[in-house]
Amino acid sequence: MNINVYTESTPNPATMKFIVNKLLINGSVDYATKESAEKSPFAKELYKFSFVNGVFFASNFVTVTKTEGTDWNDIEAIIKEFVKGAVESELAVQLKEQEEVAFEGTEAEIKIQQILQDYVRPAVEQDGGAITYKSFNEGIVTVELRGSCSGCPSSTVTLKSGIENLLKRMVPEVTEVVSEAM
């Protein structure tokens, strides 16, 4: 298979999405630090570049966060070439596949998790990020934003006007949605 890699900017100017024409992983996984990349040969190799400050994988793309003071014009082609080579040589994204997690909790919690999975996750992944359900307590849904969503200026707007409104409409028990800091 001939591997093609193309880039897409994200709402976060520090991150860029490198999209390939092959499935990399079912679900998503975030390697926000060099230390966390130990179980990912692919991420570990990316972190060998001094300008890489974050690596996030989902379906057919890897989102790379650059270090401050680095210009995308200087590094985009380098990362693109690396991603192409890594995918062609089938460098593993994870050493061990993560288990699929079944939704659990109260009826409202299960409904919230299902809505996040079906409606919110695909939209957030479009922007190179990921959303993880953390908890539901006294009307407040806590989520974690990762990938390009982590530290993105527009993620607060997305969280409040998009996700919060959707959940309030579909699950009356929800009063607010907050993001847990990484």
N, C-alpha and C positions, 0 to 999 in steps of 0.2 A: 504494500500500500504506500502510495506517495503521500507523505505528510506535508500538509500546508499549515502555516502559522500566520495568523493575521492579528493585528492589535486593535484595541478599542480603548479609547479613554474612558475614565469613570468619573462620577461626580467628585471624587476625591483626587485633587491634582497630584498627590504623592503616589497614587497607584495607577497601574496600567494592566489591562486584561490581555493576556496572550491566549488566543483561541486556536484550537487545533481541530482537524477534521477526524478526530478519533475520541472515543470515550476514555477518559483518564481514571475516573473514579465514580462509583455509585454513591451519591450523597455529597458531602463536602468535608474537608478537613483543613484546619488552620494551624500553621506553624508560625506563630507571631514572633518567636525568638529563635536565634541560632540553636540554643540549647534544646528547644522543643522539637527540632528537626531530626533528632537522632534516629527516630524510627522511619524516616523517609529518605531513602537514597537520593531521590529527585530534589527535595527541598535542601538537603545537606549540601549537594553540589551547587545549588543556586546561592546558598549562603557563603560560598567560597569567594563570590564576587563582593568586593568591599562596599559596593554601592547598594547592595540588597539589604533591606531592613524589615522585610515581612514577606511571607509566602502563604498563599491560600489556594487550595484546589477545590473545584466543583465541576462535576460532569465533564465537559470538554474544554475546560480552560484552567489556567493558573493566573492568579492575580499577584503581581509583584509590587511591593511597596519599596520605593527608593529612599536612600538616605537624603537628608536635607542638604541642599547645596549642590546636588547632582542634577544635571539637565537630561531630560528624556532623550533629546536629540543626540546626546553622546553615548547613551547606553541601550536604547531601544533595539537597534540592529544586533548588538551583542547578545542580549537576552533572547531575542527572536531565534537567532542561530542556535543558541544553546538548547532552547526548548525543542526545536525541530530535531536536533541530534539526540536529545534525551528520549523523546517519544519514539524515534526510529529505532533506537537501541533498547527500547522497552524498559527504561530505568523505572524502578518501582516508585509509585507515589507513597505507598505504605508497605511495610514489611508484612503486616497482618491485617486482613480485611476487618473493618469494624462491623460489629453485629448490627442488624437492623433493630431499631428500638421500637417496641410496641408502646402505644400511648397508654398512660395509666393515670389514675386519679378519679376525681368526681366526674359526674356527667358533664359539668361545665368545663372542667380542665381538659377532658378528652376532646370536647368540641373546639376549644381554643387551639389545642395542639393540631387538630385536623385542619382548621382554617389556616393556621400559620403554614402548615405543610402544603396545602393545596393552592392557596391564593397568594400568600405573601412570599414564601420562599422562591418561587420562580421569578417574581418581579425583582426581588433583592439580588438574586443570582445574575439577572440581566446586567446589573450595575457592578458585578464583580465582587459581591459580598455574600454574607450568609446571616441568617437569623436563627437563634436557638431559644426555645422556650425554657425558662428557668423555674417560674412558680406563678401561682395565682393565690392571692391572699387578700381577703377583705375587699374584693373588687379590683385590686391592682394586679395587672399582669406584668411580670418582669421577664424581659427577654435580653439576650446578649447579641450584639451586632459585631460581626467579624469581617475580615477581608477588607475590601475598600470602604465598607460602611463604618469600620472602626475609625473614629476620629474625622469622619467626613462632615464638612460643614452642613450639608443638606440632610444628613441622617436624622436630625432632630425634627425637621419638618416632615420627613417621611414617617417617622415614628408617631408623631402627634396627629397630623392631618390624614395620613393614610391608614396606617395599621390600627391606631386607636379608634378612629371612626368606624372602620370595618368591623372590628371586634365588638364595639358598643352596639352596633346595629344588629349583629348576628347572635350575640350572647348578651342578653340584657343585664346579667350580673356584673359585667365589666364596667368599671367606672373610669379607669385610667390604665395607660400602658407606659411603663418606664423601662429604660435601658440600664443594665448593670454594667458598670465600668469594667474593662478588661484588666 
